[in-house]
């Protein structure tokens, strides 16, 4: 009896994993389509300059007919301390399908150390991430909320035009 229960649990977990894998494959296929779009991106640059700190953010997004497909935040921060300047670069790519977040990629280069993380979303919920930190789930939800705010701003501005 225990053996049958163990086998049942094993196959149940295996099927759940297979479902997520097929969703991830579908999301990656959609992202490939989005990256193949020939729509021109709309861009803006934001600068925040303070003593010992300069942050330049390049924001680009691709949208058409009230649908947001992709948004990219490219942030460069120069921090000056004791005559030395340290540069950090962060790039976050937000991907949308039918105005719902499907994938977020984040690349960070800080003092020569590169960190890359990817979050996958299905039906408005995080389903998988490559983050190795203990707060990866919290980060998944924070990024999802940020992506929703981006969508509201971009789509809202397109509707007003």
NUBA-953604 format. One record per residue: residue number from 1; z, x, y of N, C-alpha, C, O in turn. Coordinates in steps of 0.2 Angstrom, whole numbers, plus 2048, in hexadecimal, padded with zeros to 3 digits. Layout:
N
+------+------+--------+---------+-------+---------+----------+------+--------+---------+------+--------+---------+
: resi : n_up : n_east : n_north : ca_up : ca_east : ca_north : c_up : c_east : c_north : o_up : o_east : o_north :
+------+------+--------+---------+-------+---------+----------+------+--------+---------+------+--------+---------+
:  NUM :    Z :      X :       Y :     Z :       X :        Y :    Z :      X :       Y :    Z :      X :       Y :
...
+------+------+--------+---------+-------+---------+----------+------+--------+---------+------+--------+---------+
END
This chain:
161
+------+------+--------+---------+-------+---------+----------+------+--------+---------+------+--------+---------+
: resi : n_up : n_east : n_north : ca_up : ca_east : ca_north : c_up : c_east : c_north : o_up : o_east : o_north :
+------+------+--------+---------+-------+---------+----------+------+--------+---------+------+--------+---------+
:    1 :  800 :    804 :     7FA :   800 :     800 :      800 :  800 :    804 :     806 :  7FC :    803 :     80B :
:    2 :  804 :    80A :     806 :   804 :     80E :      80C :  7FE :    812 :     80D :  7FB :    813 :     813 :
:    3 :  7FB :    813 :     808 :   7F4 :     817 :      808 :  7EF :    812 :     80B :  7EB :    814 :     80F :
:    4 :  7EF :    80C :     809 :   7EA :     807 :      80C :  7EB :    806 :     814 :  7E7 :    806 :     818 :
:    5 :  7F2 :    806 :     816 :   7F3 :     805 :      81D :  7F1 :    80B :     821 :  7EE :    80B :     826 :
:    6 :  7F2 :    811 :     81E :   7F0 :     817 :      821 :  7E9 :    817 :     822 :  7E6 :    819 :     827 :
:    7 :  7E5 :    816 :     81D :   7DE :     815 :      81D :  7DB :    810 :     822 :  7D7 :    812 :     826 :
:    8 :  7DE :    80A :     822 :   7DD :     805 :      827 :  7DE :    808 :     82E :  7D9 :    807 :     833 :
:    9 :  7E3 :    80B :     830 :   7E5 :     80E :      836 :  7E0 :    813 :     838 :  7DE :    814 :     83E :
:   10 :  7DE :    818 :     834 :   7D9 :     81D :      835 :  7D3 :    81A :     837 :  7D0 :    81C :     83C :
:   11 :  7D0 :    815 :     833 :   7CA :     812 :      835 :  7CA :    80E :     83B :  7C5 :    80E :     83F :
:   12 :  7CF :    80B :     83D :   7D0 :     807 :      843 :  7D0 :    80C :     849 :  7CC :    80B :     84E :
:   13 :  7D3 :    812 :     849 :   7D3 :     817 :      84E :  7CC :    81A :     84F :  7CA :    81B :     854 :
:   14 :  7C9 :    81B :     849 :   7C2 :     81E :      849 :  7BD :    819 :     84C :  7B9 :    81B :     850 :
:   15 :  7BE :    813 :     84B :   7B9 :     80E :      84E :  7BB :    80D :     856 :  7B6 :    80D :     859 :
:   16 :  7C1 :    80E :     858 :   7C2 :     80D :      85F :  7BF :    813 :     862 :  7BC :    813 :     868 :
:   17 :  7C0 :    819 :     85F :   7BD :     81F :      862 :  7B6 :    81F :     862 :  7B3 :    821 :     867 :
:   18 :  7B3 :    81C :     85D :   7AB :     81B :      85D :  7A9 :    817 :     863 :  7A4 :    818 :     866 :
:   19 :  7AD :    811 :     864 :   7AB :     80D :      86A :  7AB :    810 :     870 :  7A7 :    810 :     874 :
:   20 :  7B0 :    814 :     872 :   7B1 :     818 :      878 :  7AB :    81D :     878 :  7A8 :    81E :     87E :
:   21 :  7AA :    820 :     873 :   7A4 :     825 :      873 :  79D :    822 :     874 :  79A :    825 :     878 :
:   22 :  79C :    81C :     872 :   796 :     819 :      874 :  796 :    816 :     87B :  791 :    817 :     87E :
:   23 :  79C :    815 :     87E :   79C :     813 :      885 :  79B :    819 :     889 :  797 :    819 :     88E :
:   24 :  79E :    81F :     887 :   79D :     825 :      88B :  795 :    827 :     88B :  792 :    829 :     890 :
:   25 :  792 :    826 :     885 :   78B :     828 :      884 :  787 :    823 :     889 :  782 :    825 :     88C :
:   26 :  789 :    81D :     889 :   785 :     818 :      88D :  786 :    81A :     895 :  781 :    81A :     899 :
:   27 :  78C :    81C :     896 :   78E :     81E :      89D :  78A :    824 :     89F :  787 :    824 :     8A5 :
:   28 :  789 :    829 :     89B :   786 :     82F :      89C :  77E :    82E :     89D :  77B :    831 :     8A1 :
:   29 :  77C :    829 :     899 :   775 :     827 :      89A :  773 :    824 :     8A1 :  76E :    825 :     8A4 :
:   30 :  778 :    81F :     8A3 :   777 :     81C :      8A9 :  778 :    821 :     8AF :  774 :    821 :     8B4 :
:   31 :  77C :    826 :     8AE :   77D :     82C :      8B3 :  776 :    830 :     8B3 :  774 :    832 :     8B9 :
:   32 :  773 :    831 :     8AE :   76D :     835 :      8AE :  767 :    831 :     8B1 :  763 :    833 :     8B5 :
:   33 :  767 :    82A :     8B1 :   763 :     826 :      8B4 :  764 :    826 :     8BC :  760 :    827 :     8C0 :
:   34 :  76A :    826 :     8BE :   76C :     826 :      8C5 :  76A :    82D :     8C8 :  767 :    82D :     8CD :
:   35 :  76B :    832 :     8C4 :   769 :     839 :      8C7 :  762 :    83A :     8C7 :  75F :    83E :     8CA :
:   36 :  75E :    835 :     8C4 :   757 :     835 :      8C4 :  754 :    831 :     8C9 :  74E :    831 :     8CB :
:   37 :  758 :    82D :     8CD :   755 :     829 :      8D2 :  752 :    82D :     8D8 :  754 :    833 :     8D9 :
:   38 :  74D :    82A :     8DB :   74A :     82E :      8E0 :  74B :    82B :     8E7 :  748 :    82C :     8EC :
:   39 :  751 :    827 :     8E7 :   753 :     824 :      8EE :  756 :    82A :     8F2 :  759 :    82E :     8F0 :
:   40 :  754 :    82A :     8F9 :   757 :     82F :      8FD :  75E :    82E :     8FE :  761 :    828 :     8FF :
:   41 :  762 :    833 :     8FE :   76A :     832 :      8FF :  76B :    832 :     907 :  767 :    834 :     90B :
:   42 :  770 :    82E :     908 :   773 :     82E :      90F :  779 :    832 :     90F :  77D :    833 :     90B :
:   43 :  779 :    836 :     915 :   77E :     83C :      915 :  782 :    83B :     91C :  77F :    839 :     921 :
:   44 :  788 :    83E :     91C :   78C :     83F :      922 :  790 :    845 :     921 :  792 :    846 :     91B :
:   45 :  792 :    848 :     926 :   797 :     84D :      926 :  79D :    84C :     92A :  79C :    849 :     930 :
:   46 :  7A3 :    84D :     927 :   7A9 :     84C :      92B :  7AC :    853 :     92C :  7AD :    857 :     927 :
:   47 :  7AF :    855 :     932 :   7B2 :     85B :      933 :  7B9 :    85A :     935 :  7BB :    855 :     939 :
:   48 :  7BE :    85D :     932 :   7C5 :     85D :      934 :  7C7 :    864 :     935 :  7C8 :    868 :     931 :
:   49 :  7C8 :    866 :     93C :   7CA :     86D :      93E :  7D1 :    86D :     941 :  7D2 :    869 :     946 :
:   50 :  7D5 :    871 :     93E :   7DC :     871 :      941 :  7DD :    879 :     941 :  7DA :    87D :     93E :
:   51 :  7E3 :    87B :     944 :   7E5 :     882 :      943 :  7E6 :    884 :     93C :  7E9 :    881 :     938 :
:   52 :  7E3 :    889 :     93A :   7E3 :     88C :      933 :  7E0 :    888 :     92E :  7E1 :    889 :     928 :
:   53 :  7DD :    882 :     930 :   7DA :     87E :      92B :  7D3 :    87B :     92D :  7D3 :    878 :     933 :
:   54 :  7CE :    87C :     929 :   7C8 :     879 :      92B :  7C5 :    875 :     925 :  7C4 :    878 :     91F :
:   55 :  7C4 :    86F :     925 :   7C1 :     86B :      91F :  7BB :    868 :     921 :  7BA :    864 :     926 :
:   56 :  7B6 :    869 :     91D :   7AF :     866 :      91F :  7AD :    862 :     918 :  7AD :    864 :     913 :
:   57 :  7AC :    85C :     91A :   7AA :     857 :      914 :  7A3 :    854 :     915 :  7A1 :    851 :     91A :
:   58 :  79F :    856 :     910 :   798 :     853 :      910 :  798 :    84D :     90B :  79A :    84E :     905 :
:   59 :  797 :    847 :     90E :   796 :     841 :      90A :  78F :    83F :     909 :  78C :    83E :     90E :
:   60 :  78D :    83E :     903 :   786 :     83B :      902 :  787 :    835 :     8FD :  78B :    835 :     8F8 :
:   61 :  783 :    830 :     8FE :   783 :     82B :      8F9 :  77C :    828 :     8F8 :  777 :    829 :     8FD :
:   62 :  77A :    825 :     8F3 :   774 :     822 :      8F1 :  775 :    81B :     8F0 :  779 :    819 :     8EB :
:   63 :  772 :    817 :     8F3 :   773 :     80F :      8F3 :  76C :    80C :     8F4 :  768 :    80F :     8F8 :
:   64 :  76C :    806 :     8F2 :   766 :     802 :      8F4 :  767 :    7FA :     8F2 :  76A :    7F9 :     8ED :
:   65 :  765 :    7F6 :     8F7 :   766 :     7EF :      8F5 :  76D :    7ED :     8F4 :  76E :    7E8 :     8EF :
:   66 :  772 :    7EF :     8F7 :   778 :     7ED :      8F6 :  77C :    7F0 :     8F0 :  781 :    7EE :     8EE :
:   67 :  778 :    7F5 :     8ED :   77B :     7F8 :      8E7 :  77C :    800 :     8E8 :  778 :    803 :     8EA :
:   68 :  782 :    802 :     8E7 :   784 :     809 :      8E7 :  783 :    80C :     8E0 :  786 :    80A :     8DB :
:   69 :  77F :    812 :     8E0 :   77E :     815 :      8DA :  782 :    81C :     8D9 :  785 :    81D :     8D4 :
:   70 :  783 :    820 :     8DF :   786 :     826 :      8DF :  789 :    828 :     8E5 :  786 :    826 :     8EB :
:   71 :  78F :    82B :     8E5 :   792 :     82E :      8EB :  794 :    835 :     8EA :  798 :    836 :     8E5 :
:   72 :  793 :    839 :     8EE :   795 :     840 :      8ED :  799 :    842 :     8F3 :  797 :    842 :     8F9 :
:   73 :  79F :    845 :     8F2 :   7A4 :     848 :      8F7 :  7A4 :    84F :     8F6 :  7A6 :    852 :     8F0 :
:   74 :  7A1 :    853 :     8FA :   7A1 :     85B :      8FA :  7A6 :    85D :     8FF :  7A4 :    85D :     905 :
:   75 :  7AC :    860 :     8FD :   7B1 :     862 :      902 :  7B2 :    869 :     902 :  7B3 :    86C :     8FC :
:   76 :  7B2 :    86D :     908 :   7B3 :     874 :      908 :  7B9 :    874 :     90D :  7B9 :    872 :     913 :
:   77 :  7BE :    878 :     90B :   7C4 :     879 :      90F :  7C6 :    880 :     90F :  7C6 :    884 :     90A :
:   78 :  7C6 :    882 :     916 :   7C8 :     889 :      917 :  7CF :    889 :     91A :  7D0 :    886 :     91F :
:   79 :  7D3 :    88D :     917 :   7DA :     88D :      919 :  7DC :    895 :     91B :  7DB :    899 :     917 :
:   80 :  7DE :    896 :     921 :   7E0 :     89C :      923 :  7E7 :    89D :     924 :  7EB :    899 :     926 :
:   81 :  7E9 :    8A3 :     920 :   7F0 :     8A5 :      920 :  7F1 :    8AC :     921 :  7EE :    8B0 :     91D :
:   82 :  7F4 :    8AF :     926 :   7F6 :     8B6 :      926 :  7EF :    8BA :     927 :  7EF :    8BF :     923 :
:   83 :  7EA :    8B7 :     92A :   7E4 :     8BB :      92B :  7DF :    8BA :     925 :  7DA :    8BD :     926 :
:   84 :  7E1 :    8B7 :     920 :   7DD :     8B6 :      91A :  7DA :    8AF :     91A :  7DE :    8AA :     91B :
:   85 :  7D4 :    8AE :     918 :   7D2 :     8A7 :      917 :  7D0 :    8A6 :     910 :  7CD :    8A9 :     90D :
:   86 :  7D3 :    8A0 :     90E :   7D2 :     89E :      907 :  7CD :    898 :     907 :  7CE :    893 :     90B :
:   87 :  7C8 :    898 :     903 :   7C4 :     892 :      902 :  7C4 :    88E :     8FC :  7C5 :    891 :     8F7 :
:   88 :  7C5 :    888 :     8FD :   7C5 :     883 :      8F7 :  7BF :    87E :     8F8 :  7BD :    87C :     8FD :
:   89 :  7BB :    87D :     8F2 :   7B6 :     879 :      8F2 :  7B7 :    873 :     8ED :  7B9 :    875 :     8E7 :
:   90 :  7B6 :    86D :     8EF :   7B7 :     868 :      8EA :  7B1 :    863 :     8EB :  7AF :    861 :     8F0 :
:   91 :  7AE :    861 :     8E5 :   7A8 :     85C :      8E5 :  7AA :    857 :     8E0 :  7AC :    858 :     8DA :
:   92 :  7AA :    851 :     8E3 :   7AB :     84B :      8DE :  7A5 :    846 :     8DF :  7A3 :    844 :     8E4 :
:   93 :  7A2 :    845 :     8D9 :   79D :     840 :      8D8 :  79F :    83A :     8D5 :  7A2 :    83A :     8D0 :
:   94 :  79E :    834 :     8D8 :   79F :     82E :      8D6 :  799 :    82A :     8D4 :  794 :    82A :     8D8 :
:   95 :  799 :    827 :     8CE :   793 :     824 :      8CB :  795 :    81D :     8CA :  79A :    81B :     8C8 :
:   96 :  790 :    818 :     8CC :   791 :     811 :      8CC :  78B :    80E :     8C8 :  785 :    810 :     8C8 :
:   97 :  78D :    809 :     8C4 :   788 :     804 :      8C1 :  78A :    7FD :     8C3 :  78F :    7FB :     8C1 :
:   98 :  785 :    7FA :     8C6 :   786 :     7F3 :      8C8 :  78D :    7F2 :     8CD :  791 :    7EE :     8CC :
:   99 :  78D :    7F8 :     8D1 :   793 :     7F8 :      8D6 :  79A :    7F9 :     8D2 :  79F :    7F8 :     8D6 :
:  100 :  79A :    7FB :     8CC :   7A0 :     7FD :      8C9 :  7A0 :    804 :     8C7 :  79B :    807 :     8C5 :
:  101 :  7A6 :    807 :     8C8 :   7A6 :     80E :      8C7 :  7A6 :    80F :     8BF :  7A9 :    80C :     8BB :
:  102 :  7A1 :    814 :     8BD :   7A0 :     816 :      8B6 :  7A2 :    81D :     8B4 :  7A4 :    81E :     8AF :
:  103 :  7A2 :    821 :     8B9 :   7A4 :     828 :      8B8 :  7A5 :    82C :     8BE :  7A2 :    82B :     8C4 :
:  104 :  7AA :    830 :     8BE :   7AC :     835 :      8C4 :  7AC :    83C :     8C1 :  7B0 :    83D :     8BC :
:  105 :  7A9 :    840 :     8C5 :   7A9 :     847 :      8C3 :  7AC :    84B :     8C9 :  7AB :    84A :     8CE :
:  106 :  7B1 :    850 :     8C7 :   7B4 :     854 :      8CC :  7B4 :    85B :     8CA :  7B6 :    85D :     8C5 :
:  107 :  7B1 :    85F :     8CF :   7B1 :     866 :      8CF :  7B5 :    869 :     8D4 :  7B4 :    867 :     8DA :
:  108 :  7B9 :    86E :     8D3 :   7BD :     871 :      8D8 :  7BD :    879 :     8D6 :  7BE :    87B :     8D1 :
:  109 :  7BC :    87C :     8DC :   7BC :     884 :      8DC :  7C1 :    886 :     8E1 :  7C0 :    885 :     8E7 :
:  110 :  7C6 :    889 :     8DE :   7CC :     88B :      8E2 :  7CE :    892 :     8E1 :  7D0 :    893 :     8DB :
:  111 :  7CD :    897 :     8E5 :   7CE :     89E :      8E4 :  7CB :    8A0 :     8DE :  7CE :    8A4 :     8DA :
:  112 :  7C5 :    89F :     8DD :   7C1 :     8A1 :      8D7 :  7C2 :    89E :     8D1 :  7BF :    89F :     8CC :
:  113 :  7C7 :    899 :     8D1 :   7C8 :     895 :      8CB :  7C5 :    88E :     8CB :  7C6 :    88B :     8D0 :
:  114 :  7C1 :    88D :     8C6 :   7BD :     887 :      8C5 :  7C0 :    882 :     8C1 :  7C3 :    884 :     8BB :
:  115 :  7C0 :    87C :     8C3 :   7C3 :     876 :      8BF :  7BE :    871 :     8BF :  7BC :    86F :     8C5 :
:  116 :  7BD :    86E :     8BA :   7B8 :     868 :      8B9 :  7BB :    863 :     8B5 :  7BE :    864 :     8B0 :
:  117 :  7BB :    85D :     8B8 :   7BE :     857 :      8B4 :  7B9 :    851 :     8B5 :  7B6 :    850 :     8BA :
:  118 :  7B9 :    84D :     8AF :   7B4 :     847 :      8AF :  7B8 :    841 :     8AD :  7BC :    842 :     8A8 :
:  119 :  7B7 :    83B :     8B0 :   7BB :     835 :      8AF :  7B5 :    830 :     8AD :  7B0 :    830 :     8B1 :
:  120 :  7B6 :    82C :     8A8 :   7B2 :     827 :      8A6 :  7B5 :    820 :     8A7 :  7BB :    820 :     8A5 :
:  121 :  7B1 :    81B :     8A9 :   7B4 :     815 :      8AA :  7B0 :    80F :     8A7 :  7AA :    810 :     8A7 :
:  122 :  7B3 :    80A :     8A4 :   7AF :     804 :      8A1 :  7B3 :    7FE :     8A4 :  7B9 :    7FD :     8A3 :
:  123 :  7AF :    7F9 :     8A6 :   7B1 :     7F3 :      8A9 :  7B8 :    7F4 :     8AD :  7BC :    7F0 :     8AC :
:  124 :  7B7 :    7F9 :     8B2 :   7BC :     7FA :      8B7 :  7C3 :    7FD :     8B4 :  7C8 :    7FD :     8B8 :
:  125 :  7C2 :    800 :     8AE :   7C8 :     804 :      8AB :  7C6 :    80B :     8A9 :  7C1 :    80C :     8A6 :
:  126 :  7CB :    80F :     8AA :   7C9 :     816 :      8A7 :  7CA :    816 :     8A0 :  7CE :    813 :     89C :
:  127 :  7C5 :    819 :     89C :   7C4 :     819 :      895 :  7C5 :    820 :     892 :  7C7 :    821 :     88C :
:  128 :  7C3 :    825 :     896 :   7C4 :     82C :      894 :  7C3 :    831 :     89A :  7C0 :    830 :     89F :
:  129 :  7C7 :    837 :     899 :   7C6 :     83C :      89E :  7C7 :    843 :     89B :  7CA :    843 :     895 :
:  130 :  7C4 :    848 :     89E :   7C5 :     84E :      89B :  7CA :    852 :     89E :  7CB :    858 :     89D :
:  131 :  7CE :    84F :     8A2 :   7D4 :     853 :      8A6 :  7D9 :    855 :     8A1 :  7DB :    852 :     89C :
:  132 :  7DC :    85B :     8A2 :   7E1 :     85E :      89D :  7E8 :    85D :     8A0 :  7ED :    85F :     89D :
:  133 :  7E9 :    85A :     8A6 :   7EF :     85A :      8A9 :  7F3 :    854 :     8A7 :  7F0 :    84F :     8A5 :
:  134 :  7F9 :    854 :     8A8 :   7FE :     84E :      8A6 :  7FC :    848 :     8AA :  7FD :    842 :     8A8 :
:  135 :  7FA :    849 :     8B0 :   7F8 :     843 :      8B5 :  7F1 :    841 :     8B5 :  7EF :    83E :     8BA :
:  136 :  7ED :    843 :     8B0 :   7E6 :     841 :      8AF :  7E5 :    839 :     8B0 :  7E1 :    837 :     8B3 :
:  137 :  7EA :    835 :     8AD :   7E9 :     82E :      8AD :  7EA :    82B :     8B4 :  7E7 :    827 :     8B6 :
:  138 :  7EF :    82E :     8B7 :   7F1 :     82C :      8BE :  7EB :    82E :     8C2 :  7E9 :    82A :     8C7 :
:  139 :  7E8 :    834 :     8C1 :   7E2 :     836 :      8C5 :  7DC :    831 :     8C4 :  7D9 :    830 :     8C9 :
:  140 :  7DB :    82F :     8BE :   7D6 :     82B :      8BC :  7D6 :    824 :     8C0 :  7D1 :    822 :     8C3 :
:  141 :  7DC :    822 :     8C1 :   7DD :     81B :      8C5 :  7DD :    81D :     8CC :  7DA :    818 :     8D0 :
:  142 :  7DF :    822 :     8CF :   7DF :     824 :      8D6 :  7D7 :    825 :     8D8 :  7D5 :    822 :     8DD :
:  143 :  7D3 :    828 :     8D3 :   7CC :     829 :      8D5 :  7C9 :    822 :     8D4 :  7C4 :    821 :     8D8 :
:  144 :  7CB :    81E :     8D0 :   7C7 :     818 :      8CF :  7C9 :    814 :     8D6 :  7C4 :    810 :     8D8 :
:  145 :  7CF :    814 :     8D8 :   7D0 :     810 :      8DE :  7CC :    813 :     8E4 :  7CA :    80F :     8E8 :
:  146 :  7CC :    81A :     8E5 :   7C8 :     81D :      8EA :  7C1 :    81B :     8E9 :  7BD :    81A :     8EE :
:  147 :  7BE :    81B :     8E3 :   7B7 :     819 :      8E2 :  7B6 :    812 :     8E5 :  7B0 :    810 :     8E7 :
:  148 :  7BA :    80D :     8E3 :   7BA :     806 :      8E6 :  7BA :    806 :     8ED :  7B6 :    802 :     8F0 :
:  149 :  7BE :    80A :     8F1 :   7BE :     80A :      8F8 :  7B7 :    80D :     8FB :  7B5 :    80A :     8FF :
:  150 :  7B5 :    812 :     8F7 :   7AE :     814 :      8F9 :  7A9 :    80F :     8F9 :  7A5 :    80E :     8FD :
:  151 :  7A9 :    80C :     8F3 :   7A4 :     806 :      8F2 :  7A4 :    801 :     8F7 :  79F :    7FF :     8FA :
:  152 :  7AA :    7FF :     8F9 :   7AB :     7FA :      8FE :  7A8 :    7FC :     905 :  7A5 :    7F8 :     908 :
:  153 :  7AA :    802 :     907 :   7A7 :     805 :      90D :  7A0 :    805 :     90D :  79D :    803 :     912 :
:  154 :  79D :    808 :     908 :   796 :     809 :      908 :  792 :    802 :     907 :  78D :    801 :     90B :
:  155 :  794 :    7FE :     903 :   790 :     7F8 :      902 :  792 :    7F3 :     908 :  78D :    7F0 :     90A :
:  156 :  798 :    7F3 :     90A :   799 :     7EF :      910 :  795 :    7F1 :     916 :  793 :    7ED :     91A :
:  157 :  794 :    7F8 :     917 :   790 :     7FA :      91D :  789 :    7F8 :     91C :  785 :    7F7 :     920 :
:  158 :  786 :    7F8 :     915 :   77F :     7F6 :      914 :  77E :    7EF :     915 :  779 :    7ED :     918 :
:  159 :  783 :    7EB :     913 :   782 :     7E3 :      914 :  782 :    7E2 :     91C :  77F :    7DD :     91E :
:  160 :  786 :    7E5 :     920 :   786 :     7E4 :      927 :  780 :    7E5 :     92A :  77E :    7E3 :     930 :
:  161 :  77C :    7EA :     928 :   776 :     7EC :      92B :  770 :    7E7 :     92A :  76B :    7E8 :     92D :
+------+------+--------+---------+-------+---------+----------+------+--------+---------+------+--------+---------+
END
